Amino acid sequence: MSWFDESRLDDEIALGAADARLRALAGSGARVRRECGEAAEALARAVGRAKENDRPRAVVAAGPDSRLLRAVLEPACPVPFVAWPGPQLPGWAGSLDLVVVLAPDGADHGTASAVAEACRRGCQVVVSAPEGSLVADHATGRDATVLPSTTRDQLATAVTMLSFLHAVKLGPAADPEDVAGALDQVAIASGPSRDIATNPAKMLAISLAEETPVVWGGSVLAARAARRVAEGLRRASGRTALAGDVEQVLPVIERARPRDVFADPFADGGEPAPRPVLVVLDDGSEEPIVREQRSRLLAAAAERGVRVETVTAEAGSEVARYAELMLAGTYAATYLGLALVED
């Protein structure tokens, strides 16, 4: 049985026990800068090579880490885009197509197989992976470029690849400094030295202490951030945390028991069942469908007395706002896990 000890969030000894994790979160922006800086020379070669060729017929993002590229590129890519997480490529992929691969650790055999197959078919291939890794070693041939990855950070690796795709006019802006700056701002606001009264991540952890988080983001990237945050909450606390689109989240809110301020939850000798708390990840999207879905969720929460916590992102680019939301939620998950004490 675990209980939430709020005092641990400002306790130096307790925070010291999570020092490695908190330092890793604080270094998120630095990893983006390092990754893009060390890949700059290879990035320039890849851009130059791509500009020598015609615009590709299609872009295929291969490997299990392709889903983030899909969330960014699908609405903006001027040519057909396919995320292909399996170990093989679509049967139609060939010399007219561009294959991009994220492999932060470079050790996945399925991804290496997809890269080797792309090279055999004569595709244009750009791989972000550690030099000398299994995946990088399979990126051979005149039309293959390896963007060296040194941090093994999925987001930093993705920003490097998105910088390439933007430079060749196949994706939206994803300025590494914009992303790194957004991550730095979250680290400053949510770092362990900031006390509870001024730390939004600690406050969010407190609000989730006795409730079941239901995390929702309206845009494609905010929805992906919601899934990542829910995963982090489950991992840190061992408790239930949900994320989904509005049709999945709304029934959970609508079935919540109306809050009775006069109820005695311990009257029958049992503990109160946790209620949902709606966590809205707001990246500033004003698309009509997002506004309509947000209104439905907030109306249902108000009717059922479900508390709403909103995490906002105000960085310049979509990718930077995604990074901001994800890191803010990850800080909150870390603090939640830190303050849960086992009997």
DRENDO-1510 file (C-alpha; in Angstrom, 1 decimal, always signed):
<recs>
REC; n; res; u; v; w
REC; 1; MET; +0.0; +0.0; +0.0 .
REC; 2; SER; +1.4; +3.4; -0.9 .
REC; 3; TRP; +0.5; +6.9; +0.2 .
REC; 4; PHE; +1.5; +10.4; -1.0 .
REC; 5; ASP; +4.0; +12.3; +1.1 .
REC; 6; GLU; +3.9; +15.9; -0.2 .
REC; 7; SER; +6.8; +17.0; +2.0 .
REC; 8; ARG; +9.2; +14.8; -0.1 .
REC; 9; LEU; +8.8; +17.2; -3.0 .
REC; 10; ASP; +10.8; +19.8; -1.2 .
REC; 11; ASP; +13.0; +17.5; +0.9 .
REC; 12; GLU; +16.7; +17.6; -0.2 .
REC; 13; ILE; +17.4; +14.0; +0.8 .
REC; 14; ALA; +14.3; +12.7; -1.0 .
REC; 15; LEU; +15.1; +14.8; -4.1 .
REC; 16; GLY; +18.7; +13.5; -3.9 .
REC; 17; ALA; +17.5; +10.0; -4.4 .
REC; 18; ALA; +16.0; +11.0; -7.7 .
REC; 19; ASP; +19.0; +13.2; -8.7 .
REC; 20; ALA; +20.0; +11.1; -11.7 .
REC; 21; ARG; +16.5; +11.1; -13.2 .
REC; 22; LEU; +16.0; +14.9; -12.6 .
REC; 23; ARG; +19.4; +15.7; -14.1 .
REC; 24; ALA; +18.5; +13.7; -17.2 .
REC; 25; LEU; +15.3; +15.7; -17.6 .
REC; 26; ALA; +17.2; +19.0; -17.0 .
REC; 27; GLY; +19.6; +18.0; -19.8 .
REC; 28; SER; +16.9; +17.5; -22.4 .
REC; 29; GLY; +17.6; +20.8; -24.2 .
REC; 30; ALA; +21.4; +20.3; -24.1 .
REC; 31; ARG; +21.0; +16.9; -25.7 .
REC; 32; VAL; +19.0; +18.5; -28.6 .
REC; 33; ARG; +21.7; +21.0; -29.2 .
REC; 34; ARG; +24.5; +18.4; -28.9 .
REC; 35; GLU; +22.8; +16.0; -31.3 .
REC; 36; CYS; +22.1; +18.6; -34.0 .
REC; 37; GLY; +25.5; +20.2; -33.6 .
REC; 38; GLU; +27.5; +17.0; -33.9 .
REC; 39; ALA; +25.4; +15.9; -36.9 .
REC; 40; ALA; +25.7; +19.3; -38.7 .
REC; 41; GLU; +28.4; +18.2; -41.2 .
REC; 42; ALA; +26.5; +15.0; -42.2 .
REC; 43; LEU; +23.2; +16.9; -42.2 .
REC; 44; ALA; +24.7; +19.4; -44.8 .
REC; 45; ARG; +25.9; +16.5; -47.0 .
REC; 46; ALA; +22.4; +14.9; -46.8 .
REC; 47; VAL; +20.7; +18.1; -47.8 .
REC; 48; GLY; +23.1; +18.7; -50.6 .
REC; 49; ARG; +22.6; +15.2; -51.9 .
REC; 50; ALA; +18.8; +15.5; -51.7 .
REC; 51; LYS; +18.8; +18.7; -53.6 .
REC; 52; GLU; +20.8; +17.1; -56.5 .
REC; 53; ASN; +17.9; +14.7; -57.0 .
REC; 54; ASP; +14.2; +15.3; -57.9 .
REC; 55; ARG; +11.7; +15.6; -55.1 .
REC; 56; PRO; +11.0; +12.0; -53.9 .
REC; 57; ARG; +7.8; +10.3; -55.0 .
REC; 58; ALA; +7.1; +9.5; -51.3 .
REC; 59; VAL; +8.7; +9.5; -47.9 .
REC; 60; VAL; +8.8; +6.3; -45.9 .
REC; 61; ALA; +9.7; +6.5; -42.2 .
REC; 62; ALA; +10.9; +3.1; -41.2 .
REC; 63; GLY; +11.5; +1.5; -37.9 .
REC; 64; PRO; +9.7; +1.4; -34.5 .
REC; 65; ASP; +10.6; +5.1; -33.8 .
REC; 66; SER; +8.8; +6.4; -36.9 .
REC; 67; ARG; +5.6; +7.3; -35.1 .
REC; 68; LEU; +6.8; +10.7; -34.0 .
REC; 69; LEU; +7.8; +11.6; -37.5 .
REC; 70; ARG; +4.4; +10.5; -38.6 .
REC; 71; ALA; +2.7; +12.8; -36.2 .
REC; 72; VAL; +4.7; +15.8; -37.4 .
REC; 73; LEU; +4.9; +15.1; -41.2 .
REC; 74; GLU; +1.5; +13.6; -42.1 .
REC; 75; PRO; -0.4; +16.9; -42.0 .
REC; 76; ALA; +2.4; +18.9; -43.8 .
REC; 77; CYS; +4.5; +16.7; -46.1 .
REC; 78; PRO; +3.9; +17.7; -49.8 .
REC; 79; VAL; +4.4; +14.1; -51.0 .
REC; 80; PRO; +2.8; +10.9; -49.7 .
REC; 81; PHE; +4.1; +9.9; -46.3 .
REC; 82; VAL; +4.1; +6.4; -44.8 .
REC; 83; ALA; +5.2; +5.4; -41.3 .
REC; 84; TRP; +6.4; +1.8; -41.5 .
REC; 85; PRO; +7.4; +0.4; -38.1 .
REC; 86; GLY; +8.0; -3.2; -39.2 .
REC; 87; PRO; +11.3; -4.8; -40.3 .
REC; 88; GLN; +10.5; -4.6; -44.0 .
REC; 89; LEU; +9.6; -1.8; -46.5 .
REC; 90; PRO; +6.3; -1.4; -48.5 .
REC; 91; GLY; +6.5; -3.5; -51.6 .
REC; 92; TRP; +6.4; -0.4; -53.8 .
REC; 93; ALA; +9.3; +1.5; -52.2 .
REC; 94; GLY; +12.1; +2.0; -54.7 .
REC; 95; SER; +14.6; +4.5; -56.2 .
REC; 96; LEU; +12.1; +7.3; -56.5 .
REC; 97; ASP; +11.4; +7.3; -52.7 .
REC; 98; LEU; +13.2; +8.7; -49.6 .
REC; 99; VAL; +13.5; +6.4; -46.6 .
REC; 100; VAL; +14.2; +8.0; -43.3 .
REC; 101; VAL; +15.1; +6.1; -40.1 .
REC; 102; LEU; +15.4; +7.0; -36.5 .
REC; 103; ALA; +17.5; +4.6; -34.5 .
REC; 104; PRO; +18.6; +6.3; -31.2 .
REC; 105; ASP; +20.4; +3.2; -29.9 .
REC; 106; GLY; +21.1; +1.7; -33.3 .
REC; 107; ALA; +20.8; -1.9; -32.1 .
REC; 108; ASP; +17.4; -3.0; -33.5 .
REC; 109; HIS; +17.8; -5.9; -35.9 .
REC; 110; GLY; +14.4; -5.2; -37.6 .
REC; 111; THR; +15.4; -1.6; -38.3 .
REC; 112; ALA; +18.8; -2.7; -39.6 .
REC; 113; SER; +17.0; -5.1; -42.0 .
REC; 114; ALA; +14.8; -2.3; -43.3 .
REC; 115; VAL; +17.8; +0.0; -43.9 .
REC; 116; ALA; +19.6; -2.8; -45.8 .
REC; 117; GLU; +16.5; -3.5; -47.9 .
REC; 118; ALA; +16.2; +0.3; -48.7 .
REC; 119; CYS; +19.8; +0.4; -49.8 .
REC; 120; ARG; +19.4; -2.7; -52.0 .
REC; 121; ARG; +16.3; -1.2; -53.7 .
REC; 122; GLY; +18.2; +2.0; -54.5 .
REC; 123; CYS; +16.1; +4.3; -52.3 .
REC; 124; GLN; +17.5; +7.6; -51.0 .
REC; 125; VAL; +18.3; +6.7; -47.4 .
REC; 126; VAL; +18.9; +9.0; -44.4 .
REC; 127; VAL; +19.5; +7.3; -41.1 .
REC; 128; SER; +20.0; +8.9; -37.6 .
REC; 129; ALA; +21.9; +6.4; -35.5 .
REC; 130; PRO; +25.1; +6.0; -33.5 .
REC; 131; GLU; +28.2; +5.6; -35.7 .
REC; 132; GLY; +29.4; +2.0; -35.8 .
REC; 133; SER; +26.0; +0.7; -34.6 .
REC; 134; LEU; +24.2; -2.2; -36.2 .
REC; 135; VAL; +21.8; +0.1; -38.0 .
REC; 136; ALA; +24.4; +2.6; -39.2 .
REC; 137; ASP; +26.6; -0.2; -40.6 .
REC; 138; HIS; +23.7; -1.3; -42.8 .
REC; 139; ALA; +23.3; +2.2; -44.4 .
REC; 140; THR; +25.7; +1.6; -47.3 .
REC; 141; GLY; +25.8; +3.0; -50.8 .
REC; 142; ARG; +26.0; +6.3; -52.7 .
REC; 143; ASP; +22.5; +7.4; -51.8 .
REC; 144; ALA; +22.7; +6.6; -48.0 .
REC; 145; THR; +23.7; +9.1; -45.3 .
REC; 146; VAL; +24.1; +8.5; -41.6 .
REC; 147; LEU; +23.4; +11.4; -39.3 .
REC; 148; PRO; +25.6; +10.4; -36.3 .
REC; 149; SER; +23.5; +10.1; -33.1 .
REC; 150; THR; +25.5; +10.5; -29.8 .
REC; 151; THR; +22.8; +11.1; -27.1 .
REC; 152; ARG; +20.5; +8.1; -27.7 .
REC; 153; ASP; +17.7; +10.5; -27.0 .
REC; 154; GLN; +14.7; +9.8; -29.2 .
REC; 155; LEU; +13.5; +13.4; -29.3 .
REC; 156; ALA; +17.0; +14.8; -30.0 .
REC; 157; THR; +17.4; +12.3; -32.8 .
REC; 158; ALA; +14.0; +13.2; -34.2 .
REC; 159; VAL; +14.7; +16.9; -34.2 .
REC; 160; THR; +17.9; +16.3; -36.2 .
REC; 161; MET; +15.9; +14.3; -38.8 .
REC; 162; LEU; +13.1; +16.9; -38.9 .
REC; 163; SER; +15.8; +19.6; -39.5 .
REC; 164; PHE; +16.9; +17.7; -42.6 .
REC; 165; LEU; +13.3; +17.2; -43.8 .
REC; 166; HIS; +12.5; +20.9; -43.4 .
REC; 167; ALA; +15.7; +21.9; -45.2 .
REC; 168; VAL; +14.7; +19.8; -48.3 .
REC; 169; LYS; +11.1; +21.2; -48.1 .
REC; 170; LEU; +9.4; +18.0; -47.0 .
REC; 171; GLY; +8.4; +19.0; -43.5 .
REC; 172; PRO; +7.5; +21.9; -41.2 .
REC; 173; ALA; +10.0; +24.1; -39.4 .
REC; 174; ALA; +11.7; +22.3; -36.5 .
REC; 175; ASP; +14.5; +24.7; -35.4 .
REC; 176; PRO; +16.7; +22.8; -32.9 .
REC; 177; GLU; +17.3; +26.0; -30.8 .
REC; 178; ASP; +13.6; +26.6; -30.6 .
REC; 179; VAL; +13.0; +23.1; -29.3 .
REC; 180; ALA; +16.0; +23.2; -26.9 .
REC; 181; GLY; +14.9; +26.6; -25.6 .
REC; 182; ALA; +11.4; +25.3; -24.9 .
REC; 183; LEU; +12.9; +22.3; -23.0 .
REC; 184; ASP; +15.2; +24.6; -21.0 .
REC; 185; GLN; +12.3; +26.8; -19.9 .
REC; 186; VAL; +10.4; +23.7; -18.6 .
REC; 187; ALA; +13.5; +22.6; -16.8 .
REC; 188; ILE; +13.9; +26.0; -15.1 .
REC; 189; ALA; +10.2; +26.2; -14.1 .
REC; 190; SER; +10.0; +22.5; -12.9 .
REC; 191; GLY; +13.4; +21.9; -11.5 .
REC; 192; PRO; +13.8; +20.4; -8.0 .
REC; 193; SER; +15.2; +23.7; -6.5 .
REC; 194; ARG; +11.8; +25.4; -7.2 .
REC; 195; ASP; +9.5; +24.8; -4.2 .
REC; 196; ILE; +6.0; +23.5; -4.4 .
REC; 197; ALA; +4.4; +27.0; -4.4 .
REC; 198; THR; +6.2; +28.0; -7.6 .
REC; 199; ASN; +6.7; +24.7; -9.4 .
REC; 200; PRO; +4.0; +23.7; -11.8 .
REC; 201; ALA; +5.2; +20.1; -12.1 .
REC; 202; LYS; +5.2; +19.6; -8.3 .
REC; 203; MET; +1.7; +21.1; -8.2 .
REC; 204; LEU; +0.5; +18.8; -10.9 .
REC; 205; ALA; +1.9; +15.8; -9.1 .
REC; 206; ILE; +0.0; +16.8; -6.0 .
REC; 207; SER; -3.2; +17.1; -7.9 .
REC; 208; LEU; -2.8; +13.6; -9.3 .
REC; 209; ALA; -1.8; +12.0; -5.9 .
REC; 210; GLU; -5.2; +10.5; -5.1 .
REC; 211; GLU; -6.8; +10.5; -8.5 .
REC; 212; THR; -6.7; +8.6; -11.8 .
REC; 213; PRO; -5.1; +10.8; -14.5 .
REC; 214; VAL; -7.0; +10.9; -17.8 .
REC; 215; VAL; -4.7; +12.7; -20.2 .
REC; 216; TRP; -6.0; +14.3; -23.4 .
REC; 217; GLY; -4.4; +16.4; -26.2 .
REC; 218; GLY; -6.4; +17.7; -29.1 .
REC; 219; SER; -3.9; +18.1; -31.9 .
REC; 220; VAL; -2.0; +15.1; -33.4 .
REC; 221; LEU; +1.2; +16.1; -31.5 .
REC; 222; ALA; -0.6; +16.9; -28.3 .
REC; 223; ALA; -2.3; +13.5; -28.4 .
REC; 224; ARG; +1.0; +11.8; -28.9 .
REC; 225; ALA; +2.4; +13.8; -25.9 .
REC; 226; ALA; -0.6; +12.7; -23.9 .
REC; 227; ARG; +0.2; +9.0; -24.5 .
REC; 228; ARG; +3.8; +9.5; -23.6 .
REC; 229; VAL; +2.9; +11.4; -20.4 .
REC; 230; ALA; +0.4; +8.6; -19.4 .
REC; 231; GLU; +3.1; +6.0; -20.0 .
REC; 232; GLY; +5.4; +8.0; -17.7 .
REC; 233; LEU; +2.8; +8.3; -15.0 .
REC; 234; ARG; +2.2; +4.6; -15.1 .
REC; 235; ARG; +5.9; +3.8; -15.0 .
REC; 236; ALA; +6.6; +6.2; -12.2 .
REC; 237; SER; +3.7; +5.4; -9.9 .
REC; 238; GLY; +2.6; +1.8; -10.8 .
REC; 239; ARG; -0.9; +3.2; -10.9 .
REC; 240; THR; -3.5; +3.5; -13.6 .
REC; 241; ALA; -3.2; +6.5; -16.0 .
REC; 242; LEU; -5.2; +6.8; -19.2 .
REC; 243; ALA; -4.8; +8.6; -22.5 .
REC; 244; GLY; -6.8; +8.6; -25.7 .
REC; 245; ASP; -8.9; +10.6; -28.1 .
REC; 246; VAL; -12.1; +12.3; -27.1 .
REC; 247; GLU; -14.3; +9.2; -27.8 .
REC; 248; GLN; -12.2; +7.1; -25.5 .
REC; 249; VAL; -11.7; +9.7; -22.7 .
REC; 250; LEU; -15.2; +11.1; -22.6 .
REC; 251; PRO; -17.0; +8.0; -21.3 .
REC; 252; VAL; -14.5; +7.9; -18.4 .
REC; 253; ILE; -15.4; +11.4; -17.4 .
REC; 254; GLU; -19.2; +10.9; -18.0 .
REC; 255; ARG; -19.3; +7.8; -15.7 .
REC; 256; ALA; -17.5; +9.5; -12.8 .
REC; 257; ARG; -19.6; +9.6; -9.6 .
REC; 258; PRO; -20.9; +13.1; -8.9 .
REC; 259; ARG; -18.9; +14.6; -6.1 .
REC; 260; ASP; -20.8; +14.7; -2.8 .
REC; 261; VAL; -19.2; +17.2; -0.4 .
REC; 262; PHE; -21.1; +15.6; +2.5 .
REC; 263; ALA; -20.1; +12.0; +1.8 .
REC; 264; ASP; -18.0; +10.2; +4.3 .
REC; 265; PRO; -15.8; +7.9; +2.1 .
REC; 266; PHE; -14.7; +5.9; +5.2 .
REC; 267; ALA; -18.1; +5.4; +6.7 .
REC; 268; ASP; -18.2; +1.8; +5.7 .
REC; 269; GLY; -14.6; +1.1; +6.7 .
REC; 270; GLY; -13.3; +1.1; +3.1 .
REC; 271; GLU; -11.1; +3.5; +1.2 .
REC; 272; PRO; -12.6; +5.8; -1.4 .
REC; 273; ALA; -12.3; +4.7; -5.0 .
REC; 274; PRO; -10.0; +7.1; -7.0 .
REC; 275; ARG; -11.9; +9.6; -9.2 .
REC; 276; PRO; -10.6; +10.7; -12.6 .
REC; 277; VAL; -8.8; +14.0; -13.0 .
REC; 278; LEU; -8.8; +15.4; -16.5 .
REC; 279; VAL; -5.3; +16.5; -17.6 .
REC; 280; VAL; -5.6; +18.7; -20.8 .
REC; 281; LEU; -2.4; +19.1; -22.8 .
REC; 282; ASP; -3.0; +22.4; -24.6 .
REC; 283; ASP; -0.5; +23.3; -27.4 .
REC; 284; GLY; -2.5; +26.3; -28.5 .
REC; 285; SER; -4.3; +24.5; -31.4 .
REC; 286; GLU; -7.4; +26.5; -32.4 .
REC; 287; GLU; -8.6; +24.1; -35.1 .
REC; 288; PRO; -12.5; +23.9; -34.9 .
REC; 289; ILE; -12.5; +20.2; -34.2 .
REC; 290; VAL; -10.0; +20.6; -31.3 .
REC; 291; ARG; -12.1; +23.4; -29.8 .
REC; 292; GLU; -15.3; +21.4; -30.1 .
REC; 293; GLN; -13.7; +18.3; -28.5 .
REC; 294; ARG; -12.2; +20.4; -25.7 .
REC; 295; SER; -15.6; +22.0; -25.0 .
REC; 296; ARG; -17.3; +18.6; -24.8 .
REC; 297; LEU; -14.7; +17.3; -22.3 .
REC; 298; LEU; -14.8; +20.4; -20.1 .
REC; 299; ALA; -18.6; +20.4; -20.1 .
REC; 300; ALA; -18.7; +16.8; -19.0 .
REC; 301; ALA; -16.0; +17.4; -16.3 .
REC; 302; ALA; -18.0; +20.3; -14.9 .
REC; 303; GLU; -21.2; +18.3; -14.9 .
REC; 304; ARG; -19.6; +15.4; -13.0 .
REC; 305; GLY; -17.5; +17.5; -10.7 .
REC; 306; VAL; -14.2; +16.2; -12.2 .
REC; 307; ARG; -11.2; +18.4; -11.6 .
REC; 308; VAL; -9.4; +19.7; -14.7 .
REC; 309; GLU; -5.7; +20.4; -14.8 .
REC; 310; THR; -4.3; +22.2; -17.9 .
REC; 311; VAL; -0.7; +22.1; -19.1 .
REC; 312; THR; +0.0; +24.7; -21.7 .
REC; 313; ALA; +2.8; +25.1; -24.3 .
REC; 314; GLU; +3.6; +28.4; -25.9 .
REC; 315; ALA; +6.8; +27.7; -27.8 .
REC; 316; GLY; +7.2; +28.8; -31.4 .
REC; 317; SER; +7.0; +25.6; -33.5 .
REC; 318; GLU; +4.7; +22.6; -33.2 .
REC; 319; VAL; +7.6; +20.3; -32.4 .
REC; 320; ALA; +8.8; +22.6; -29.7 .
REC; 321; ARG; +5.3; +22.7; -28.1 .
REC; 322; TYR; +5.2; +18.9; -28.2 .
REC; 323; ALA; +8.5; +18.8; -26.5 .
REC; 324; GLU; +7.4; +21.3; -23.9 .
REC; 325; LEU; +4.2; +19.3; -23.1 .
REC; 326; MET; +6.0; +16.0; -22.9 .
REC; 327; LEU; +8.8; +17.3; -20.6 .
REC; 328; ALA; +6.4; +19.1; -18.3 .
REC; 329; GLY; +4.3; +15.9; -17.9 .
REC; 330; THR; +7.5; +13.8; -17.4 .
REC; 331; TYR; +8.6; +16.1; -14.6 .
REC; 332; ALA; +5.2; +15.7; -12.9 .
REC; 333; ALA; +5.4; +11.9; -13.3 .
REC; 334; THR; +8.8; +11.9; -11.7 .
REC; 335; TYR; +7.6; +13.9; -8.7 .
REC; 336; LEU; +4.6; +11.7; -8.3 .
REC; 337; GLY; +6.7; +8.6; -8.1 .
REC; 338; LEU; +9.1; +10.4; -5.7 .
REC; 339; ALA; +6.4; +11.3; -3.3 .
REC; 340; LEU; +4.7; +7.9; -3.2 .
REC; 341; VAL; +5.8; +6.0; -0.1 .
REC; 342; GLU; +5.2; +2.3; +0.5 .
REC; 343; ASP; +3.9; +1.3; +3.9 .
</recs>
